[in-house]
Every structure is written in C-alpha cells, then in structure tokens.
Amino acid sequence: MRRHPRRGEAGREVTAPSLRGAEVGRRIGVGLMYGLWKPRVLGAWKVPASGPVIFAVNHSHNIDGPMVMGVAPRPTHFLIKKEAFVGPLDPFLLGIGQVKVDRSGTDRTAITQALDVLSAGGVLGIFPEGTRGEGDFAALRAGLAYFAVRSGAPIVPVAVLGSSDKRGRLIKGLPPLRSRVDVVFGDPFEAGDGSGRRTRKALDEATERIQKQLTSHLENARRLTGR
C-alpha cells in the first residue's frame, strides 16, 4: 500500500498503514500461532484474492486477532484499542500496519486510516462486538456497518473457536500450548442495500443484516467444528 499523508484531527498528517508491515506481521503470526498452537483453518479459499475486504471476527480471547493475522491468506490491518499500544508494543503494532483506535470518542484519525486500507484494496480486521466477551456476535457496534457501507467492501465473517475453552497451565492467560484452535472463514456478503445511502436508518438496517449473517456463520462454524 502506498503511504499517502492526509489530514486528520487538529490538522495532523495521517499516514496510511503499511501493507508491507502487515505482511511482516502475517509472517510473524504464522510462526507464533502454528508454533504455539494447532490452528485448523476452514474456508480460507472464500476470502477474495484481491480488492478491499473486511474481516468481521468474534472476540472471546486476546489471541483471536493474532490468530487471524497468522492464518488468513492475506495481510490484515486490525482496528485495535489504543490501550494495547503500550511500551514497545506501540512501535511494533504500528510497524506491522495495525490501526490504533481511541474508543473514548470519534477517532477521526483511525477512521481515515481504516478507510485508506480499504481504498487501497487491503484487508481491514474488525471485532464488531467492540470488546472481548462471549464472542457470540450478540451485540454489534455500528462501526462495522459504517466501514462496509462507506467503502462498499464485502464482509467476510470469521469465527475463532477454542481460544477460550481452557486456560493454559504454564501461562494462565493463554490457551493450553499445542491445543487446537479453529478459524472458520465464511462467505463474503454485502452489508448495504445497494442504494449507497449512509443515513442513520441505512446504517441501522445494515447492522441488522450484518448481525444475522454473522450469527448464522457462527452457528454453522460450531456445527462444522463440533465446538
């Protein structure tokens, strides 16, 4: 992805997240995820080989994002809460093309960077539930609908299953080492109604359509994996 400065909040220049950095992050993720656990990846062939795509990922454990980054067929730029960018993780996450988000208000810089990822034909990863929870897509924030309708990018639902089933004996905050984690990619779908409208009503309707699709995908993924 070309780096092209744009103006964000307070007139600051906003630099598009690096595709090369995201590819480096993907390679690191491959080594870590396959080295520490046993990912089983299903449906990766459904991810469009090119063009803008949004991964909508359920979120029940901290490794869900890195797991998707490591097993996805394309480099992924995730929207990540700013609280994760602490100490040496700040330059590292920025260096691998991830997007820092301030959830206390409307983060226009993050919005600009996310739209830049999509306008350049990249993959944007979003946890539509907003925070880590049950990972069942029961409550979605409007951000996913906004990015999908605004960019016209298809959404690929992604279910990560098994990451929160058990706690590791060596490291309590992680799944047991060498345990199986399933990542199931679903069929791409359009969030909008084709009209291009971005009104509050249109976004609310898009959110409803998205939630139905994501919930259905999660149910199918659980049946498929036996989780």
C-alpha positions as CSV (number, residue, x, y, z in Angstrom):
1,M,0.0,0.0,0.0
2,R,1.3,3.4,-0.8
3,R,1.8,5.8,2.1
4,H,-0.2,8.9,1.3
5,P,-0.4,11.6,4.0
6,R,-3.9,13.0,4.7
7,R,-5.2,15.4,7.2
8,G,-6.7,14.1,10.4
9,E,-7.8,15.7,13.7
10,A,-6.3,19.1,14.5
11,G,-4.7,19.2,11.0
12,R,-2.2,16.4,11.8
13,E,-1.0,14.4,8.8
14,V,-2.3,10.8,8.7
15,T,-0.2,8.1,7.2
16,A,-1.9,5.0,5.7
17,P,-1.0,1.8,7.5
18,S,1.8,-0.1,5.7
19,L,0.9,-3.1,3.6
20,R,4.5,-4.3,3.8
21,G,4.3,-4.0,7.6
22,A,1.1,-6.1,7.7
23,E,2.8,-8.8,5.6
24,V,5.6,-8.9,8.1
25,G,3.0,-9.2,10.8
26,R,1.4,-12.0,9.0
27,R,4.7,-13.9,8.8
28,I,5.3,-13.4,12.5
29,G,1.8,-14.6,13.2
30,V,2.3,-17.7,11.1
31,G,5.4,-18.6,13.1
32,L,3.9,-17.9,16.5
33,M,0.4,-19.3,16.0
34,Y,1.5,-22.6,14.3
35,G,4.4,-22.9,16.7
36,L,2.4,-22.5,19.9
37,W,-1.0,-24.0,19.0
38,K,-2.6,-26.2,16.4
39,P,-4.8,-24.0,14.2
40,R,-7.3,-25.7,12.0
41,V,-8.3,-23.3,9.2
42,L,-11.5,-23.8,7.2
43,G,-12.9,-21.8,4.3
44,A,-9.8,-19.6,3.7
45,W,-10.5,-20.1,0.0
46,K,-13.6,-18.0,0.4
47,V,-11.6,-14.8,1.0
48,P,-11.4,-12.7,-2.1
49,A,-7.9,-12.9,-3.5
50,S,-7.7,-9.1,-4.2
51,G,-9.6,-5.9,-3.6
52,P,-10.9,-4.5,-0.3
53,V,-12.3,-6.9,2.3
54,I,-13.5,-6.5,5.9
55,F,-12.9,-9.4,8.3
56,A,-15.6,-9.4,11.0
57,V,-14.2,-11.5,13.8
58,N,-15.8,-12.7,17.0
59,H,-13.8,-11.9,20.1
60,S,-13.5,-14.1,23.2
61,H,-9.8,-14.1,23.8
62,N,-6.7,-11.9,23.3
63,I,-5.1,-14.3,20.8
64,D,-8.1,-14.1,18.4
65,G,-6.6,-11.1,16.4
66,P,-3.1,-12.6,16.2
67,M,-4.5,-15.9,15.3
68,V,-6.5,-14.5,12.3
69,M,-3.4,-12.5,11.3
70,G,-1.3,-15.7,11.2
71,V,-3.8,-18.0,9.4
72,A,-5.5,-15.6,7.0
73,P,-4.5,-15.8,3.3
74,R,-3.9,-12.1,3.1
75,P,-2.2,-9.5,5.3
76,T,-4.6,-7.9,7.7
77,H,-4.8,-4.5,9.3
78,F,-6.8,-4.7,12.6
79,L,-8.5,-1.9,14.4
80,I,-7.0,-2.3,17.9
81,K,-7.9,-0.3,21.1
82,K,-5.2,2.3,22.0
83,E,-4.8,0.7,25.4
84,A,-2.9,-2.2,23.7
85,F,-0.3,0.2,22.4
86,V,1.9,0.4,25.5
87,G,5.7,0.4,25.8
88,P,7.5,-1.5,23.0
89,L,4.1,-2.8,21.6
90,D,3.3,0.7,20.4
91,P,6.0,1.0,17.7
92,F,5.7,-2.8,17.0
93,L,2.0,-2.7,16.3
94,L,2.2,0.4,14.2
95,G,5.2,-1.1,12.3
96,I,3.1,-4.1,11.3
97,G,0.4,-2.0,9.9
98,Q,-2.2,-2.1,12.7
99,V,-4.6,0.8,13.4
100,K,-4.7,2.4,16.9
101,V,-8.2,3.4,17.9
102,D,-9.3,5.7,20.8
103,R,-12.7,4.4,21.8
104,S,-13.5,7.3,24.1
105,G,-14.9,9.3,21.2
106,T,-14.9,9.6,17.4
107,D,-11.4,8.8,16.4
108,R,-11.2,10.5,13.0
109,T,-7.5,9.6,12.5
110,A,-8.3,5.9,12.9
111,I,-11.4,6.2,10.6
112,T,-9.2,7.8,8.0
113,Q,-6.6,5.1,8.2
114,A,-9.1,2.3,8.1
115,L,-10.8,3.8,5.0
116,D,-7.3,4.2,3.4
117,V,-6.7,0.5,3.9
118,L,-9.9,-0.3,2.1
119,S,-9.5,2.3,-0.7
120,A,-6.1,0.8,-1.4
121,G,-7.6,-2.7,-1.8
122,G,-6.4,-4.0,1.6
123,V,-8.0,-6.2,4.3
124,L,-9.4,-4.5,7.4
125,G,-10.0,-6.6,10.5
126,I,-12.7,-5.6,13.0
127,F,-14.1,-7.0,16.2
128,P,-17.7,-5.8,15.7
129,E,-18.6,-6.5,19.3
130,G,-16.2,-3.8,20.3
131,T,-14.7,-5.5,23.4
132,R,-13.7,-9.1,24.3
133,G,-16.7,-11.0,25.6
134,E,-18.7,-14.2,24.8
135,G,-17.6,-14.0,21.2
136,D,-21.2,-14.7,20.0
137,F,-21.9,-11.6,18.0
138,A,-24.8,-10.8,20.3
139,A,-24.2,-7.1,20.4
140,L,-22.7,-5.2,17.5
141,R,-21.4,-1.7,17.3
142,A,-22.2,0.5,14.3
143,G,-18.6,0.9,13.2
144,L,-18.6,-2.3,11.0
145,A,-21.7,-1.2,9.1
146,Y,-20.2,2.3,8.6
147,F,-17.0,1.0,7.1
148,A,-18.8,-1.6,4.9
149,V,-21.4,0.8,3.6
150,R,-18.9,3.7,3.2
151,S,-16.3,1.6,1.3
152,G,-18.5,-0.9,-0.4
153,A,-16.1,-3.6,0.7
154,P,-17.6,-7.1,1.2
155,I,-17.6,-8.5,4.7
156,V,-16.1,-12.0,5.4
157,P,-17.3,-13.4,8.7
158,V,-14.6,-15.1,10.7
159,A,-15.3,-17.4,13.7
160,V,-12.4,-18.2,16.1
161,L,-13.4,-21.2,18.2
162,G,-11.5,-22.9,21.0
163,S,-9.3,-20.0,22.1
164,S,-11.2,-19.5,25.4
165,D,-12.2,-23.1,26.1
166,K,-9.5,-23.8,28.6
167,R,-6.7,-21.9,30.4
168,G,-3.1,-22.9,30.0
169,R,-1.2,-24.5,32.9
170,L,2.0,-22.6,32.1
171,I,0.5,-19.3,31.2
172,K,-3.0,-18.8,32.6
173,G,-3.9,-16.0,30.2
174,L,-3.4,-18.2,27.1
175,P,-5.0,-21.3,25.8
176,P,-3.0,-24.6,26.6
177,L,0.0,-24.8,24.4
178,R,-0.4,-27.1,21.3
179,S,-4.2,-27.1,21.8
180,R,-6.4,-26.9,18.7
181,V,-8.0,-23.5,17.7
182,D,-10.4,-23.5,14.8
183,V,-10.7,-20.5,12.5
184,V,-13.6,-20.6,10.1
185,F,-13.9,-18.1,7.2
186,G,-17.4,-17.6,5.8
187,D,-18.9,-16.4,2.5
188,P,-18.4,-12.8,1.6
189,F,-21.5,-10.6,1.7
190,E,-22.5,-7.0,1.1
191,A,-23.8,-5.0,4.1
192,G,-25.6,-2.3,2.2
193,D,-28.9,-2.5,0.3
194,G,-27.3,-1.4,-2.9
195,S,-28.6,2.2,-2.7
196,G,-25.3,3.7,-1.4
197,R,-27.2,5.5,1.4
198,R,-25.3,6.3,4.6
199,T,-28.1,7.7,6.7
200,R,-28.6,6.6,10.3
201,K,-31.5,4.4,9.2
202,A,-29.5,2.8,6.4
203,L,-26.6,2.0,8.9
204,D,-29.1,0.6,11.4
205,E,-30.6,-1.7,8.7
206,A,-27.1,-2.7,7.6
207,T,-26.2,-3.6,11.2
208,E,-29.2,-5.8,11.4
209,R,-28.3,-7.6,8.2
210,I,-24.7,-8.0,9.4
211,Q,-25.8,-9.4,12.7
212,K,-28.0,-12.0,11.1
213,Q,-25.2,-13.1,8.7
214,L,-22.5,-13.2,11.5
215,T,-24.8,-15.2,13.9
216,S,-25.7,-17.7,11.1
217,H,-22.0,-18.1,10.3
218,L,-21.1,-18.7,13.9
219,E,-23.8,-21.4,14.2
220,N,-22.6,-23.1,11.1
221,A,-19.0,-22.9,12.2
222,R,-19.9,-24.5,15.5
223,R,-21.7,-27.3,13.8
224,L,-18.8,-27.8,11.3
225,T,-16.2,-28.0,14.0
226,G,-18.2,-29.6,16.8
227,R,-17.4,-26.8,19.2
